Amino acid sequence: MSQNASGGWWTQPPGGAAQPSGVPLPPSGDGHGEQHRRVAMWVGAALVVVAIVVGVVLVLTNGRTQPADSATTEPAQTSSVPTTGAGTTVDVTSTTTPPTISDPPPTAAPTSVPIATLPSLPGGQPVVVTGGALPTYLASEPVDAAIGMAAPVIDGFDFQGTPMEIDAARQGATLLVFVAHWCPHCNAELPRLIEWMADGGVPDGLRVVLVSTAVSVGSVNYPPGEWLADRGWTASVLVDEGDGDGAPGAAAQAFGASALPYFVVVGADGTVKARVTGERTIEGLAQFVRAALGL
């Protein structure tokens, strides 16, 4: 074993050149320069890693600086179905296009949506129609083309946001009464309908469902939920979907509504038994329903 010129210890194997016996010291005079180069190399590598991490974060978040759920605070979500008078009227001449049934917000299926996150529709609640639409009712036609046709199934909500379904084939014979808060004939018919039900005029097994449709924002008796409550209606109400411009909603269109009030009797087999429009006396309403059900 011998000491080399730089102070390191070396071993001399038999018949071979000198080999280091440990980690050799750096050459005299270059120690600090090599250390500086190594430090610079590690600093540079660290900066590259930081840049890569920042780039990946920006790609994954698409440059967002707010949480993804902040979209729920956009102005479009603030025009919920009005329940009070002050500050809830909407200019019906506005050029802004409200949400429609063909343009719903990206939410869960209506039957699973909690009331706090229902889409803001100025004309009502979201409605899903299953099955083909009935032909438009024409009082002038001697024979109603819809008689015997399968009635569409309606899934929607009441004014409290509780899910509702209209499916006579599953729930039994059903009388649907389509009304609008601004319709004078509907206002005249509602007390008769309430009296007919209170006096036991409804045949056994017949379900009566009022459908609030054709909502007109700013018109008389708006909002319709308060209108029905003031009139004393306590039975089932399905809130139709619409734009708030007074046009028939999705459910009314599916059942072929042409005028209001509009009555449709669907049998327990799910087919249309009778349809009629216009005011009915209590006796006339009872006769219409019994004839439709073959009683």
C-alpha positions in Angstrom: 0.0 0.0 0.0 1.4 3.5 -0.9 0.3 7.1 -0.7 -0.2 8.9 -3.9 0.7 12.5 -4.7 -2.8 13.8 -3.7 -2.8 12.1 -0.3 -5.1 9.2 -1.1 -4.3 5.7 -0.2 -4.0 3.1 -2.9 -3.4 -0.6 -3.0 -1.2 -2.3 -5.5 -2.6 -5.6 -6.6 -0.2 -8.3 -7.7 0.9 -7.6 -11.3 -1.6 -4.8 -11.8 -1.8 -1.0 -11.8 -2.6 0.9 -8.7 -6.3 0.9 -7.7 -8.1 3.2 -5.2 -8.9 1.7 -1.8 -11.7 4.2 -1.1 -13.4 7.3 -2.4 -10.7 9.5 -3.9 -10.4 13.1 -2.9 -10.9 15.7 -5.5 -7.9 17.1 -7.3 -6.1 19.9 -5.4 -7.6 23.4 -6.0 -10.9 22.2 -7.7 -13.0 21.3 -4.7 -15.1 24.4 -4.4 -15.8 24.7 -8.1 -17.1 21.2 -8.3 -19.4 21.8 -5.3 -20.8 24.9 -6.9 -21.5 23.0 -10.1 -23.3 20.3 -8.2 -25.4 22.8 -6.3 -26.3 24.6 -9.5 -27.2 21.3 -11.1 -29.6 20.3 -8.2 -31.2 23.8 -8.1 -31.8 23.6 -11.9 -33.4 20.2 -11.5 -35.6 21.4 -8.7 -36.8 24.3 -10.8 -37.7 21.9 -13.7 -39.7 19.7 -11.3 -41.6 22.7 -9.9 -42.4 23.9 -13.5 -43.7 20.5 -14.4 -45.9 20.2 -11.3 -47.4 23.7 -12.0 -48.1 22.8 -15.6 -49.8 19.5 -14.6 -52.0 21.4 -12.1 -53.0 24.0 -14.7 -54.0 21.3 -17.2 -56.0 19.3 -14.6 -57.9 22.4 -13.4 -58.3 23.9 -16.9 -57.0 27.2 -15.4 -59.8 27.5 -12.9 -59.2 29.7 -9.8 -62.6 28.9 -8.2 -64.1 25.6 -7.1 -66.1 23.7 -9.8 -69.3 24.1 -7.9 -69.2 27.9 -8.0 -71.3 27.6 -11.1 -74.3 27.2 -8.9 -74.1 30.9 -8.0 -74.5 32.2 -11.6 -77.3 34.7 -12.1 -79.3 32.1 -14.3 -79.9 30.1 -11.2 -81.4 32.9 -9.1 -84.7 33.2 -10.9 -86.4 30.4 -9.0 -90.2 29.9 -9.0 -91.6 33.0 -7.2 -93.5 32.5 -4.0 -93.9 36.1 -2.9 -95.1 39.3 -4.5 -92.2 41.7 -4.0 -89.4 41.5 -6.5 -90.6 38.3 -8.2 -92.2 39.7 -11.3 -90.5 39.3 -14.7 -90.8 41.5 -17.7 -92.7 39.3 -20.2 -91.4 41.4 -23.1 -87.8 40.5 -22.2 -85.7 39.1 -25.1 -83.9 36.7 -22.7 -84.9 33.1 -23.6 -85.9 31.2 -20.4 -85.1 27.5 -19.9 -87.4 25.1 -21.8 -88.0 21.4 -21.7 -85.6 20.9 -24.5 -82.9 22.8 -22.7 -82.7 21.7 -19.1 -79.7 22.3 -16.9 -77.2 19.4 -16.4 -78.8 18.0 -13.2 -80.0 14.6 -12.1 -83.2 13.0 -13.2 -86.2 15.0 -12.0 -87.4 12.3 -9.6 -84.1 12.4 -7.7 -83.5 16.2 -7.6 -84.0 17.7 -4.1 -86.1 20.8 -3.9 -83.2 23.1 -3.1 -81.5 22.3 -6.5 -84.6 22.3 -8.8 -83.8 24.2 -12.0 -85.1 27.8 -12.1 -88.1 27.7 -14.5 -90.3 30.8 -14.3 -93.2 28.9 -15.7 -93.2 25.9 -13.3 -91.4 22.7 -12.4 -89.5 20.3 -14.7 -91.7 17.6 -16.4 -90.8 14.3 -18.1 -93.2 12.9 -20.6 -93.0 9.2 -21.4 -95.0 7.9 -24.4 -96.5 9.5 -27.5 -98.5 12.7 -27.3 -102.2 12.6 -27.9 -103.7 14.5 -30.8 -105.0 18.0 -30.1 -108.5 18.0 -28.8 -111.0 19.6 -31.2 -114.5 20.1 -29.8 -115.8 20.4 -33.4 -114.9 16.9 -34.3 -117.7 14.4 -33.8 -115.3 11.6 -32.8 -112.3 12.2 -30.6 -109.3 10.5 -32.2 -107.6 10.1 -28.8 -110.2 7.7 -27.4 -108.6 4.3 -26.8 -105.1 5.6 -27.2 -102.5 5.0 -24.5 -102.1 8.1 -22.4 -98.6 9.5 -21.8 -97.0 9.0 -18.4 -96.1 12.2 -16.7 -93.3 12.6 -14.0 -93.0 15.9 -12.3 -93.4 17.8 -9.0 -96.0 19.6 -6.9 -95.6 23.1 -5.6 -93.5 21.9 -2.6 -91.1 20.1 -4.9 -92.4 16.6 -4.0 -92.1 14.2 -7.0 -95.3 13.2 -8.6 -96.3 10.7 -11.3 -99.5 10.4 -13.4 -99.7 6.8 -14.6 -103.3 5.5 -14.7 -102.2 2.0 -15.8 -100.2 1.7 -12.6 -102.2 4.0 -10.2 -105.8 3.4 -11.3 -108.4 5.5 -13.3 -107.5 9.2 -13.2 -109.3 12.5 -14.0 -106.8 15.2 -15.1 -108.1 18.8 -14.9 -105.8 21.3 -16.6 -106.2 24.9 -15.4 -104.4 28.3 -15.6 -104.4 30.9 -12.9 -105.3 33.7 -15.3 -108.2 31.8 -17.0 -111.6 33.2 -15.9 -113.4 29.9 -16.8 -110.9 28.0 -14.7 -111.5 30.4 -11.8 -115.3 29.7 -12.2 -114.9 26.0 -12.4 -112.5 25.5 -9.5 -115.2 26.0 -6.7 -117.5 23.5 -8.5 -114.8 20.9 -8.7 -114.0 21.4 -5.0 -117.7 21.1 -4.1 -118.1 17.9 -6.2 -115.2 16.3 -4.5 -116.2 17.4 -1.0 -119.8 16.1 -1.5 -118.6 12.6 -2.4 -119.2 12.9 -6.1 -116.0 11.3 -7.1 -116.5 7.6 -8.1 -114.7 5.0 -6.0 -111.2 4.3 -7.2 -111.0 7.5 -9.3 -107.9 9.7 -8.7 -108.3 13.4 -9.4 -105.2 15.4 -10.3 -105.2 19.1 -11.0 -102.5 20.3 -13.5 -101.4 23.9 -13.2 -100.3 24.9 -16.7 -99.9 27.9 -19.0 -98.3 30.0 -16.3 -98.1 33.7 -17.3 -95.6 35.6 -15.2 -97.1 38.9 -14.0 -100.7 38.1 -14.9 -103.6 38.0 -12.6 -103.5 35.4 -9.7 -99.7 34.8 -10.2 -98.1 32.8 -8.8 -100.4 29.8 -9.3 -99.4 28.1 -6.0 -100.8 30.9 -4.0 -103.8 31.2 -6.2 -104.8 27.5 -5.6 -104.1 27.8 -1.9 -106.3 30.9 -1.6 -109.1 29.1 -3.5 -109.0 26.2 -1.0 -107.6 23.5 -3.3 -106.0 20.8 -1.1 -105.9 17.8 -3.4 -103.1 16.7 -5.7 -101.5 19.3 -8.1 -98.9 18.6 -10.7 -97.0 21.7 -11.7 -96.6 21.8 -15.5 -93.4 23.0 -17.1 -93.4 26.1 -19.3 -91.7 29.4 -20.2 -94.0 31.6 -18.1 -95.5 33.2 -21.3 -99.0 31.7 -20.9 -98.5 28.9 -23.4 -99.5 25.4 -22.6 -96.9 23.5 -20.7 -95.2 20.2 -21.6 -97.8 18.0 -19.9 -100.8 19.9 -21.4 -99.3 19.6 -24.8 -98.7 15.9 -24.3 -102.4 15.4 -23.5 -103.5 17.5 -26.5 -104.9 20.6 -24.7 -106.5 23.2 -26.9 -108.5 25.2 -24.4 -108.9 25.6 -20.6 -110.3 24.2 -18.4 -109.5 20.8 -20.0 -110.7 17.5 -18.6 -109.3 14.1 -19.5 -110.4 10.7 -18.1 -107.9 7.9 -18.3 -109.0 4.4 -17.4 -107.2 1.9 -15.2 -105.9 0.2 -18.4 -104.0 3.4 -19.2 -106.1 4.4 -22.2 -108.0 7.7 -22.8 -111.7 7.3 -22.1 -113.0 10.9 -22.7 -111.9 14.5 -23.1 -113.7 17.8 -23.0 -113.0 21.5 -22.6 -114.9 24.4 -21.0 -116.9 24.9 -17.8 -119.0 22.1 -16.4 -121.8 22.3 -13.8 -121.5 19.9 -10.9 -124.1 17.7 -12.5 -122.5 18.0 -15.9 -119.1 17.1 -14.5 -120.5 14.0 -12.7 -122.3 12.9 -15.8 -119.2 13.3 -18.0 -117.0 11.3 -15.5 -119.5 8.4 -15.0 -120.1 8.1 -18.8 -116.4 8.0 -19.4 -115.9 5.2 -16.9 -119.0 3.3 -18.1 -120.8 3.7 -14.7 
